Amino acid sequence: MANQGISMPSGAGGLMRYNEEYKSALKIKPTHVIIFIILIIALLAVLKIFFPIAV
């Protein structure tokens, strides 16, 4: 009676496996992203100082 359980495929146990080594054409380092964000914030600050918008 104990052997009447559900049998799984022996290969991957029913789990699908996707390609883990995805190679993107665009490679950006995390430090470049942080520098880009800081530059955008600085640009917005400069624009806000020199070109204030009356609300």
N, C-alpha and C positions, 0 to 999 in steps of 0.2 A: 504493500500500500504506500510505502514511502517513496517508491520510484515512479509514481504517477504524476509527477510535477511537470511543469512546462519545460521543454527542452529548448535551449538557445543554440543558434549556430555557433560552431566552434571557432570561427575566425575572429570576429570582433564583438561578439555578444550582442549583435543587433545595433551597435552604434555606428553611425556614419562618420567617416574621417575625411576631412577636407585638407587641401594642401596647406600645410603650415608654413611653408617657405614662400610666401607671396612676395614677388619682386615687383616693386613699383618703379615706374619710369622717373618719377619725381622723388628724389631723396633729400629730405630736409632734416638737419640735426635739431634736437630740442633747443640748443642754445641759440640757433638762428631764429627760431620761432619766438623765443623770449625777447631777443633784441628787436625783432620786427614789431612786437607788441609795444615795447617801450618806446620805439620811434613813433608809432602811431599816437600813443598817449601824449608824447612831447609835442607832436605836430598839432594835436587838438588843443593842448594847453596854449601854445603860441597863437593859434588862430583865435582862441577865446580872449586872450589878452589884447591882441592888436585889432581884432574885428569883433567887438562885442555886439550881440544881437539884442535889441530892445524887445523885451517880452511884455 
